[in-house]
Amino acid sequence: MAIAPLLAATTAFIQRAPRMLIGAHWVEAADGQTMPLRNPATGEQLCLVPRATVDDVDRAVLAARQAFDDSPWTRTRPRERQNLLWKLADLMQRDAELLAQLECLNNGKSAAVAQAMDVQLSIDFLRYMAGWATKIEGTSVEVSLPLMPDDQFHSFIRREALGVVGAIVAWNFPLLLACWKLGPALATGCTLVLKPADETPLSALKLAELVQEAGYPDGVFNVVTGTGITAGSALTHNPLVDKLTFTGSTAVGKEIGKIAMGSMTRVTLELGGKSPTIVMADADLGSAAAGAASAIFFNQGQVCCAGSRLYVQRKHFDNVVADIAGIANAMKLGNGLDASVEMGPLISARQQERVYRYIEMGRDSGATIACGGEQFGPGYFVKPTVIVDVDQKHSLVQEEIFGPVLVAIPFDDEADALRMANDSPYGLGASIWSNDLAAVHRMIPKIKSGSVWVNCHSALDPALPFGGYKMSGLGREMGHAAIEHYTELKSVLIKL
């Protein structure tokens, strides 16, 4: 195994004293408590970070509130907000290898993939959002007011920054998800308190350093590390927060949504998924098999829109499953610092146990393990797994596993495929593999999901809104839709 050496800057960052950013200051937790982070590839302790208290979170929110209400940030013009985002993106480009190594050590994913995808997509997204800073527009309106026929009016609609944003993100794409929140918040003139996932705060802390270096005023961006139970809950309940944005599990998202509704705090929720991959009889079967494998095994299957349900037209089912199993069996698993590794470990021992429990559930119910089905260490590894002979109503098909486990089921015709694809509490993404343009266009409107990909899967672009139907969430990330979620509309009527 050819483990790439760490940059000196990476080592120094990991070895630094446990601190988080609140206002202008890098601080310990109020009570001095820390929590350990582990390297998923080895299980060994990586470093310590502060375990934020409720008081720490409240101080961070107050810093963001003051920055929004009364600081130089309130007077920045669109061009300045645009240029600051470009500057931040440039700094991330400069430190791309460092950011990728932090993602690898903290999350387990391939450092090479993280640099090419996670980091680069984050940079591209910030540059895209920078352009929106100068394009936030209002509208003038000609009003009627029939009860005041002799008066003249000037009326317009303003779009204004929402205020203080509380952002809580998941551990599968720590940097990218943070940027999905940070980009529109800073483009519109909001301020932000980011609570990264318990397991993966390192890239968020480095991002905070770069925000400071870019020249953002103190308090515009704050990062508090700690547990969801304490720090995440405190951020969710804080009355000074104007908007909550969360990426994570549906169960937690539902609780956040309930709390937000209690105070009418604005909320967007990007939650779980159980995305179908549909392979029609006319598809390029080789490309479809490779695409389906990538759809589920990329990032160790820890992707909210992973293609975890495979539906193949019956006459080609066995061949496509065999091809995917062949791809899975040939994949190299190991430490993400080895550039030749194709799949890293899962995020934690807890997640490894959870994923393996689903595989055992399949075995116990009589399902067939076409490949994989094993776990190993050191580290938190599960082999890429394909399961067949499973009923559509089985938990393996209906519940989000969030690991490299693909459940494959044959179908007979287009109606059958659509019925099973929509038979899920989730609706985040779906892909259709076909060369029949008429069939594809018939199917797209009938699939209940926020994204539909054709002859590809999980292909994301900053210009395309991303979010889900049903239990997959509320609102959208990316695209112009994100700007709408970080602003309020104000109607103005002036009697002349």
Buried (B, 14 or more C-beta within 10 A) or exposed (E): EEEBEBBEBBEEBBEEEBBBBBBEEBBBBBEEBBBEBBBBBBBEEBBBBBBBBBEBBBBBBBBBBBBBEEBEBEEBEBEBBBBBBBBBBBBBBEBBBBBBBBBBBBBBBBBBBBBEBBBBBBBBBBBBBBEBBBEBEBEEEEEEEEEEEEEEBEBEEBBEBBBBBBBBBBBBBBBBBBBBBBBBBBBBBBBBBBBBBBBBBBBBBBBBBBBBEBEBBBBBBBBBBBBBEBBBBBBBBBEBBBBBBBBBBBEBBBBBBEBBEEEEBBBBBBBBBBBBBBBBBEBBBEBBBBBBBBBBBBBBBBBBBBBBBBBBBBEBBBEBBBBBBEBBEEBEBBBBBBEEBBBBBBBBBEBBEBBBEBBEBBEEBEBBBBBBBEBEEEBBBBBBBBBBBBEBEBEBBBBBBBBBBBBBBBBEEBEBBBBBBBBBEBBBBBBBBBEBEEBBEEBEEBBBBBBBBBBEBBEBEBEBBBBBBBBBBBBBBBBEBBBBBBBBEEEEEEEE
